[in-house]
Amino acid sequence: MDVKQQTLRTRMGQAYTRTGSGPALILLHGWPFHRASFRRLIPLLASRYTCYAIDSAGMGESGLAEDNDYSFAGHARRVMDFVDELGLSAFALLGHDTGGTIARLVAAGRPDQVGQLILMDTEVPGHIPPVVPRFQRLMRFGVMRQMFRWLLHSKAFGRSRYGFGECFHDPDNMTDEFLALFSFHWIESPQRLEGLIAYLMGIDHKEIDDLNQTHSKIQAPTLIIWGRHDSIFPLALAKNLVGNMPSCSHFEVVDDAGFLVHEEKPDQVAKAVLDFPGAHVSELPTNAHQKPPHPGATASLR
């Protein structure tokens, strides 16, 4: 995926890119990321899938949500609106982090349309990564928001444990390109920072604790991929998740990778996805009659 690729927009203003050919695969990012977090993975999948990488409300180029609903349910509803607008009769879902929670809600809400569900290093009921409530508390104060904006200018902060330091197994994988995309990006305009914080404040761990009920409604064969050295969602939690998802048929642990497994080991993640036998791609419609995208476009992510 070229991060300079033209941004398409739905009629409601949701930004996305479309890459490749074949059955539809919708990719959902986590926080504090946007669709470019899949820039290394999409080129490896595009020969098999039409990859739709979406910016969730508040993130990337999508801007703020008109209804101000940043709950997981709100994000999932917008994904379903996206599917309906494009006329995708069947699709697969791939979600990382909070995107994995959104993907599960969509899979449970559209069981007849979702043919595959792929989750990577995502929320587990009963577990709260300390960084999330810590940032939520701090962002309630205007002075802390201003300080956060100032810190995002700093490469040292980005590389620290308070930034992205715990997201990588190998710190050398945290490149200047990565910091430009997921740290400096948010301070290029006041609206971007506002959206980043709005998404954060919408994370409700009660919704996460209720996911076991959601899991029971998911029918799509599910593949779970996890970085062995993830310190945000430790591997032991992943094993609990596997045991609590009746739809999970395959579990892949990726060595030498942490929370950002698709950033550190995109080749291994792509192989796991392409080898996943559940609802094989040949069984999914290619959505040949899907509606064309809304003609509006914006500048690409830089």
C-alpha positions in Angstrom: 0.0 0.0 0.0 1.3 3.4 -1.0 0.6 5.9 1.8 0.3 8.5 -1.0 -2.5 6.5 -2.6 -5.6 8.6 -3.3 -8.2 8.7 -0.5 -11.7 7.7 -1.5 -14.7 8.8 0.6 -18.2 7.5 1.3 -21.1 9.8 1.2 -20.9 10.2 4.9 -17.2 11.2 4.6 -15.5 8.1 5.8 -12.1 7.9 4.2 -10.7 4.6 2.8 -8.5 3.1 0.1 -9.2 0.2 -2.2 -6.3 -2.0 -3.4 -6.1 -5.3 -5.3 -8.6 -7.6 -6.8 -10.7 -10.6 -5.6 -13.1 -11.0 -2.6 -13.5 -8.0 -0.3 -11.3 -7.8 2.8 -12.0 -4.8 5.1 -9.1 -3.8 7.3 -9.7 -2.0 10.6 -6.9 -0.3 12.5 -6.5 0.4 16.2 -5.5 3.4 18.3 -3.5 5.6 17.9 -3.2 4.5 14.3 -5.0 4.9 11.0 -5.3 2.9 7.8 -1.6 3.3 6.9 -0.8 0.9 9.7 -1.6 -1.8 7.0 0.8 -0.3 4.4 3.2 -3.2 4.7 0.5 -5.9 4.8 -1.8 -4.9 2.0 0.7 -5.4 -0.9 1.1 -9.0 0.2 -2.7 -9.6 0.2 -3.7 -7.6 -2.8 -3.2 -10.4 -5.3 -5.9 -12.4 -3.5 -8.2 -9.8 -2.0 -9.7 -6.4 -2.8 -8.4 -4.7 0.3 -10.5 -1.9 1.8 -8.5 0.0 4.4 -10.8 2.3 6.4 -10.0 5.2 8.6 -12.3 5.0 11.6 -14.1 8.2 12.7 -11.7 10.7 14.2 -8.7 8.9 12.7 -6.6 9.5 9.6 -8.5 11.4 7.0 -12.1 10.5 8.2 -12.4 13.5 10.5 -14.8 13.7 13.4 -18.0 11.7 13.7 -21.1 13.7 12.9 -23.0 11.9 15.6 -20.1 12.2 18.1 -20.5 8.5 18.8 -17.0 7.0 19.3 -18.1 3.8 21.1 -17.2 0.5 19.6 -20.8 0.0 18.6 -20.8 3.4 16.8 -17.6 2.4 14.9 -19.1 -0.9 14.0 -22.3 0.7 12.8 -20.3 2.9 10.4 -18.5 -0.1 9.0 -21.8 -1.7 8.3 -23.0 1.5 6.7 -19.8 1.4 4.6 -20.6 -2.1 3.5 -24.1 -1.2 2.5 -23.1 1.9 0.6 -20.5 0.0 -1.5 -23.0 -2.9 -2.0 -20.6 -5.6 -0.6 -22.7 -8.7 -0.4 -20.0 -10.7 1.3 -16.7 -9.8 2.9 -13.9 -10.8 5.2 -12.7 -8.7 8.2 -9.2 -8.1 9.5 -8.9 -6.0 12.7 -5.9 -5.1 14.9 -6.2 -3.8 18.5 -9.5 -1.8 18.8 -10.1 -2.6 15.2 -10.4 -6.2 16.2 -13.1 -5.4 18.7 -15.0 -3.4 16.0 -14.5 -6.3 13.6 -16.1 -8.7 16.1 -19.2 -6.6 16.5 -19.6 -6.4 12.8 -19.1 -10.1 12.4 -21.8 -10.8 15.1 -24.1 -8.2 13.5 -23.7 -9.5 9.9 -23.3 -13.3 10.3 -24.6 -14.0 6.8 -22.1 -11.6 5.1 -18.9 -12.2 7.0 -17.0 -15.2 5.6 -13.8 -14.8 7.5 -12.7 -13.0 10.6 -9.0 -12.3 11.3 -8.0 -10.8 14.6 -4.5 -9.5 15.5 -3.4 -8.5 19.0 -6.7 -7.2 20.2 -8.8 -6.6 23.3 -9.6 -9.5 25.6 -12.5 -9.4 28.1 -11.3 -8.7 31.7 -8.0 -7.0 30.6 -7.4 -3.3 30.5 -4.0 -2.1 29.2 -2.9 0.5 31.8 -2.0 3.0 29.1 -5.6 3.5 28.0 -7.2 4.6 31.3 -4.1 6.6 32.1 -4.4 8.6 28.9 -8.2 8.9 29.3 -7.7 10.5 32.7 -5.0 12.9 31.5 -7.0 14.0 28.4 -9.8 15.3 30.5 -7.7 18.4 31.2 -7.0 21.0 28.6 -3.5 21.7 29.9 -2.7 18.0 29.5 -4.0 18.0 25.9 -1.7 20.9 25.1 1.2 19.0 26.7 0.3 15.9 24.7 0.4 17.9 21.5 3.9 19.2 22.5 5.1 15.7 23.3 4.0 14.4 19.9 6.6 16.6 18.3 9.3 14.7 20.0 11.0 11.6 18.6 12.3 10.8 22.0 8.8 10.6 23.4 7.6 8.5 20.4 10.4 6.0 21.1 9.9 5.9 24.8 7.7 3.5 26.8 5.1 6.3 27.1 5.0 6.5 23.3 5.4 3.5 21.0 8.3 1.9 22.8 6.3 -1.1 24.2 4.6 -1.7 20.8 7.7 -3.3 19.2 9.7 -6.3 20.1 12.6 -4.9 18.1 13.0 -1.1 18.6 14.9 -0.8 15.3 11.5 -1.4 13.6 10.3 1.9 14.9 11.5 3.9 11.9 11.3 7.6 11.2 8.5 6.8 8.7 6.5 5.1 11.4 6.8 8.2 13.7 5.9 10.5 10.9 2.7 8.5 10.2 1.6 7.8 13.7 3.0 10.6 15.9 3.7 13.7 13.9 0.6 13.1 11.8 -1.7 14.0 14.7 -0.2 17.5 15.2 -0.5 18.6 11.5 -4.0 20.1 12.3 -6.1 20.8 15.4 -8.8 18.5 14.0 -6.5 15.5 13.7 -5.5 15.8 17.4 -9.2 16.3 18.4 -10.1 13.2 16.5 -7.3 11.2 18.1 -8.5 12.1 21.5 -12.2 11.7 20.7 -11.5 8.1 19.6 -9.5 7.4 22.8 -12.2 8.8 25.1 -14.8 6.6 23.4 -13.1 3.4 24.4 -15.3 1.8 27.0 -14.0 -1.3 28.7 -17.5 -2.4 29.6 -18.1 -3.0 25.9 -14.9 -5.1 25.9 -16.0 -7.1 29.0 -19.3 -7.9 27.2 -17.4 -9.4 24.2 -17.9 -13.0 25.3 -21.6 -12.5 24.5 -20.6 -11.2 21.1 -18.2 -14.1 20.5 -21.1 -16.5 20.9 -22.9 -14.9 17.9 -20.0 -15.0 15.5 -20.3 -17.6 12.8 -17.4 -16.8 10.5 -14.3 -19.0 10.8 -11.9 -17.0 12.9 -8.1 -16.8 12.7 -6.2 -15.2 15.6 -2.7 -13.9 15.0 -0.5 -12.7 17.9 3.0 -11.4 18.4 4.8 -13.7 20.9 6.3 -10.7 22.7 3.2 -8.5 22.9 3.4 -6.5 26.2 0.1 -4.7 25.6 -2.0 -7.8 25.3 0.3 -10.6 26.6 0.2 -14.0 24.8 -1.5 -15.7 27.8 -4.5 -13.5 27.2 -4.6 -14.5 23.6 -4.8 -18.2 24.6 -7.8 -17.2 26.9 -9.4 -15.5 23.9 -9.0 -18.5 21.7 -10.7 -20.6 24.4 -13.6 -18.2 24.6 -14.3 -17.9 20.9 -16.2 -20.9 19.5 -15.6 -19.6 16.0 -11.8 -19.6 16.4 -10.4 -22.5 14.3 -6.8 -21.3 13.9 -4.3 -19.6 16.2 -1.0 -18.3 14.9 1.8 -17.0 17.1 4.4 -14.9 15.4 8.0 -15.1 16.8 10.1 -11.9 17.1 7.1 -9.6 17.1 5.2 -7.6 19.6 1.9 -5.7 19.6 2.4 -4.4 16.1 2.8 -7.8 14.6 1.9 -6.7 11.1 4.4 -3.9 11.3 7.3 -6.1 12.4 6.5 -9.3 10.5 4.1 -8.5 7.6 5.3 -11.5 5.6 4.4 -14.0 8.3 1.1 -12.3 9.0 0.2 -12.4 5.3 1.2 -16.1 5.0 -1.1 -16.9 7.9 -4.0 -15.0 6.3 -3.5 -16.5 2.9 -3.1 -20.0 4.3 -6.2 -19.7 6.5 -8.6 -22.4 5.3 -11.7 -21.1 6.9 -14.2 -19.9 4.2 -11.6 -20.1 1.5 -11.4 -17.1 -0.8 -12.8 -19.1 -3.7 -16.0 -19.5 -1.8 -16.5 -15.8 -1.2 -18.3 -13.7 -3.9 -16.0 -11.1 -5.6 -18.7 -8.4 -5.3 -18.6 -7.7 -9.0 -21.7 -5.7 -8.7 -20.5 -3.4 -5.9 -21.4 0.2 -6.2 -18.7 2.7 -7.3 -17.1 4.8 -4.6 -18.2 8.3 -3.9 -16.2 10.6 -6.2 -15.0 12.9 -3.4 -11.3 12.5 -2.5 -8.8 14.2 -0.3 -5.1 14.5 0.0 -3.3 11.3 0.9 -1.8 10.4 4.2 1.8 11.6 4.5 
